[in-house]
């Protein structure tokens, strides 16, 4: 069985003798964990029958159907409190990972170790880990098949909360000055700058131009003694809609501007400037 770099990294982080693979899909994590770590207990869980059947078929191919247990159910709901020490939740959105852990919080907080690989919203996962009094022991970024993956190794031990900047960009990744992470941030910076300069800014200019024309029309129409009141209301409504559109676009532009400043600050840190520890310092 060919094992991806992502799965290998997830399994390498396992520190205990028992594992719950949440959202197992084909069961590759559970299989590799058995082969590499020789764990005493592995439970593969999925909310849907079809992926769980895929997992069962793969276990049968390797004669492990009596070694690795499968359970059908949502998130960690089919795991008993303190039944296993490590849980892996990988390959899904960060907000969904947070929802899964929140849904059965007592079970989630009974794990000694959480290994998480969110596909998006990584900052939200970092924040939630601290909310439930876990700490982030390691964080890795890997690049595979044209995608970047973030993997968090968390243990059931409280640590000091991060700053907002550290939640957004990963305290450990910034301290490590990871060159791969710098590549990722440079790509994100390019994307955000493109969006602001080529999409949102163009929309703002278009709104301003159209708004100017319609306001001119509105002024002329109001001065017309023979004006149609229903037509006047239509023009006033168009003016209001454009004002709202312009306001929203300008708000989006300013939000992305802040993200761009944050990205530049993080890249500066990765370049070796340890004095840049926050957006405020970067702006000075």
Secondary structure, 3 states (H helix, E strand, C coil): CCCCHHHHHHHHCCCCCEEEEECCCCCHHHHHHHHHHCCCEEEEEECCHHHHHHHHHHHHHCCCCCCEEEEECCCCCCCCCCCCCEEEEEEECHHHHHHHHHHCHHHHCCCCEEEEEECCCHHHHHHHHHHCCCEEEEEEEEEECCEEEEEEEEECCCCCCCCHHHHHHCHHHHHHCCHHHHHHHHHHHHHHHHHHHHHHHHHHHHHHHHHHHHHHHHHHHHHCCCCCHHHHHHHHHHHHHHHHHHHHHHHHHHHHHHHHHHHHHHHHHHCCCCCCCCHHHHHC
